């Protein structure tokens, strides 16, 4: 079973991006990464020795961090909005 369908992805881009076709916006990507991170975190709680998934999770966290840094550098207001909307700390 696939936890991330095309419809689910479009939902994220529609809610956080400019439109559901706006897959390049940092906000949409950050929202998508956050969803995937939470899913992988739950998986790793049950499967502690799944090191492949652990590595994928760390790579995703790094990607999200870089996008957040980019957004913070470019537009601090959009950065603050996405942090608040997704309930990310920092």
Residue pairs with C-beta under 8 A, 6 or more apart in sequence:
3 39
4 35
4 36
4 39
8 35
9 23
9 32
10 20
11 20
12 28
12 31
12 32
12 35
13 19
13 20
13 21
13 22
13 23
13 25
13 28
13 31
13 32
14 20
15 31
16 25
16 27
16 28
16 30
16 31
16 82
16 85
17 23
17 25
17 27
17 28
18 25
22 28
23 29
26 67
26 70
26 71
26 78
26 82
27 71
27 78
27 81
27 82
29 67
30 64
30 67
30 68
30 71
30 82
30 86
31 82
31 85
31 86
33 60
33 63
33 64
33 67
34 64
34 86
34 88
36 60
37 57
37 60
37 61
37 64
40 53
40 56
40 57
40 60
41 57
43 50
43 53
44 50
44 53
44 54
44 57
47 53
68 79
68 82
68 83
68 88
68 90
71 78
71 79
71 82
72 79
82 88
83 90
